[in-house]
Amino acid sequence: MEKQTLSRANMSNPRDRVRHIVVNTLTTISHATTPFISTFLFVHLAAPVFANIGGTNLASRTMVTRLCFLQKKVVNILNFSSSW
């Protein structure tokens, strides 16, 4: 896809200029937030997907592993902030 550019004729119209700015801003926002949304979905949908693949045992191990990882992260953050 080619990036749409405004010609001089279109730039003279204020509506086109505003539309161009709004579209570029929304595009940037959507591209910036995509990795965070993908990570959120992966973390929260991993256990149900593994439950379908490997049963409840695999889903439970996934949830326990995630819980241990998150607890370690929270403890490390709290320890680091209390050392100041």
C-alpha positions in Angstrom: 0.0 0.0 0.0 1.2 3.5 -0.8 1.0 6.1 1.9 -1.5 8.7 0.9 -0.1 12.1 0.4 -2.0 15.3 0.0 -1.4 17.4 -3.0 -1.2 21.2 -2.9 -4.8 21.4 -4.1 -6.1 19.2 -1.2 -3.9 21.0 1.3 -5.7 24.3 0.7 -8.9 22.7 2.0 -8.9 22.9 5.8 -11.2 19.8 6.1 -8.8 17.7 4.2 -5.9 18.9 6.3 -7.7 18.1 9.5 -8.8 14.7 8.2 -5.2 13.9 7.2 -3.9 14.8 10.6 -6.6 12.7 12.4 -6.1 9.7 10.2 -2.3 9.8 10.7 -2.7 10.2 14.5 -5.2 7.3 14.7 -3.0 5.1 12.6 0.0 5.8 14.8 -2.1 5.0 18.0 -3.4 1.8 16.6 0.1 0.6 15.6 1.6 1.6 19.0 -1.0 -0.3 21.0 -1.1 -3.5 19.0 1.8 -5.2 20.8 0.2 -4.5 24.2 -3.2 -5.8 23.2 -1.5 -8.9 21.6 0.5 -9.6 24.8 -2.6 -9.2 27.0 -4.6 -11.6 24.8 -1.8 -14.2 24.8 -1.4 -14.1 28.6 -5.1 -14.3 29.3 -6.1 -16.8 26.6 -3.1 -19.2 27.0 -4.8 -21.4 29.7 -8.1 -21.9 27.9 -6.2 -22.8 24.7 -4.0 -25.2 26.5 -7.0 -26.7 28.2 -8.4 -27.6 24.8 -5.1 -29.0 23.6 -3.8 -30.8 26.7 -6.7 -31.0 29.1 -7.1 -29.5 32.5 -3.6 -30.6 33.7 -1.8 -28.5 31.1 -4.2 -25.5 31.8 -3.5 -25.7 35.5 0.3 -25.9 35.0 0.0 -22.8 32.7 -1.9 -20.8 35.3 0.4 -21.8 38.1 3.5 -20.9 36.0 2.0 -17.6 35.1 1.1 -16.9 38.8 4.6 -17.7 40.0 6.1 -15.5 37.3 3.8 -12.6 38.2 4.4 -12.9 41.9 8.2 -12.8 41.4 7.8 -9.7 39.2 5.6 -8.0 41.8 8.0 -8.9 44.6 11.0 -7.6 42.6 9.2 -4.3 41.9 8.2 -3.8 45.5 11.7 -4.7 46.7 13.3 -2.3 44.3 10.9 0.6 45.2 11.4 0.1 48.9 15.2 0.3 48.6 15.0 3.9 47.6 
